[in-house]
Amino acid sequence: MPSLLGMFQDTGPLWVYEEDELVFNASPGVVRFSAKRNFFSFLVPLVLFFIGAMIFSSFFQDYVVYNYEKMMDEDSDEPCWPDWEDRITLTNGTHMCKFEWNTYREGYSNYMTSDNHYKFKEFEETYEHRWSEEDGYVFISFIPQESDHYECYVYIRESSLPENLTGNEFWYYYSDSPDFPDWCDEDPRTVDTQYISNSSIPFSGERIYKVYETDGELWAIVFEQFTDDERIISGYYYIDESEGDLIVTFAPAVIGVGLMVGPIFFGRKKESVLDINNSVFTKQFASTPHLAKSKKLAKPFEMYITHTTKEIHHSGDEYTSAYTTETSGMELSIAGEDGNLIDLIFFITDDARKDFKQTLEKIEFVTGMTIGNPGDQKE
């Protein structure tokens, strides 16, 4: 447990710049003090809470709601549910599925054509292509501005496929790949194109398919399709019909709950308690559970204030490396039972007795002990 506490509770003294930054409560023989909280002390826990809530809501929608809807649907046993009517069944009986959430849809405009060229606007950008068709294969290259070469890809038109698609028809990509046309080796800058507006739809609204494979293994069948007002890009992918890895499935839920609960729980107000009656110094959360971490005090009770310096570590960025600076101040310490000093408060001032007079007088009054005179600089 101490290692867990060390992550979330400060192990050093409380740093204060001004007296009003301290929240100070006292009763006979007991002093409680903490840093005054501001808006920024709540900001990080709130941000992490909302991030966690989004992650958990995604898990809830993708897993809980999905499985509830699946349980209530009589077709839920169908592979590729809920989009089971739009799937590809391969000859070995496995399925490739297409899901609406994995589908890109975007409006386009200004469709224009030239000889074996077409272009359109999308997101205020113009996309120009060259294409040709041979034996049912469609060869298409996007034409970047000022490019000196084409990058041709081979597609197959939906009308070139049999009505009852099994997947075999897509193996052409690596088993019967056609020869690319000669224009694929040309420089597009040498081609003069005169575009005219066209009221038709690219490829008459048909899907044009492209196959992705690795080492002869088919892993995706992607298609592009134009409607009257949209360009659609989607694809079919293998699915794992097993129950899946529970760790992977529930990881978003655990992470989401952790981000919601953790920062709020461990971001609670912390306080230090100096208990002279029981000779104990404690750091803990102000609310329950306190997760207290205590140290026994020396007898008789001893308290000192000394001049010292502290290091401040600054993180770097892309332009600078991490670096360290020093700041001077005065540190209030008490003697522990083991003979070591326990640092309570680091006053960032050269004269704590003047700038933090009320705080020090309250501590002396409650503890019944006069703070020792400043000594040599503390190592």
Secondary structure as UniProt FT lines:
FT   HELIX           2..8
FT   STRAND          14..16
FT   HELIX           19..21
FT   STRAND          22..27
FT   TURN            28..29
FT   STRAND          30..35
FT   HELIX           39..59
FT   HELIX           60..65
FT   HELIX           66..72
FT   TURN            74..77
FT   TURN            79..82
FT   TURN            84..85
FT   STRAND          87..89
FT   TURN            91..92
FT   STRAND          95..97
FT   HELIX           100..102
FT   STRAND          104..107
FT   STRAND          109..114
FT   TURN            115..116
FT   STRAND          117..122
FT   TURN            123..124
FT   STRAND          125..134
FT   TURN            135..136
FT   STRAND          137..142
FT   TURN            145..146
FT   STRAND          152..157
FT   HELIX           158..160
FT   HELIX           168..170
FT   HELIX           172..175
FT   HELIX           182..185
FT   HELIX           188..190
FT   STRAND          196..197
FT   HELIX           202..205
FT   STRAND          208..214
FT   TURN            215..216
FT   STRAND          217..226
FT   STRAND          230..238
FT   HELIX           246..266
FT   STRAND          270..275
FT   TURN            276..279
FT   STRAND          280..285
FT   STRAND          293..297
FT   STRAND          303..314
FT   STRAND          323..336
FT   TURN            337..338
FT   STRAND          341..347
FT   HELIX           352..355
FT   HELIX           357..367
//
